[in-house]
Amino acid sequence: MIEFTLEKCKTKAAYSAKLKKQQKLDLQKIKKTFEIVLETPILLVVKVGGVEVIVHGYGELLFKNCQETDLMRKIAGRIYAAGLNK
């Protein structure tokens, strides 16, 4: 099981998920799995079930316009499962 934390950002405007053990995400793998809104060399913006998520290559996920923590946990689990090298 992938361990991560989910908490409100310092600004309290959004939620962020962070891996407990720092690891890099494979953005290319994530790109093949999810709908891409925006792509840059260091991050992706993906859309999962109507929720936009900023996926940083260093492992942080930022959820835009979502307050449902259960949904965010499920989405984070799917993104981490797709992007972490097993």
Beta strands, then each sheet from edge to edge (+ up, - down):
strand 1: 4-8
strand 2: 15-19
strand 3: 35-39
strand 4: 43-48
strand 5: 51-56
strand 6: 61-64
sheet 1: 1+ 2- 6+ 5- 4+ 3-
end
